[in-house]
């Protein structure tokens, strides 16, 4: 029973990380779009770095979700 509680906590933390990373990535994309529509010559270097960072975080969380799915499918969870 202790394992299940710990797993659920891990899954909830992962969901929170996913939501945070996705919102951050969407905000950066919106800011880039605003700059592009304002006639700026593309995104600034700072925005490009923010975008790469946000994309890397989303990718890291996606890989962790994939690992949990494999554990679940193989019977190592629940």
Helices and strands as residue ranges (DSSP letters): H 2-37, H 45-74
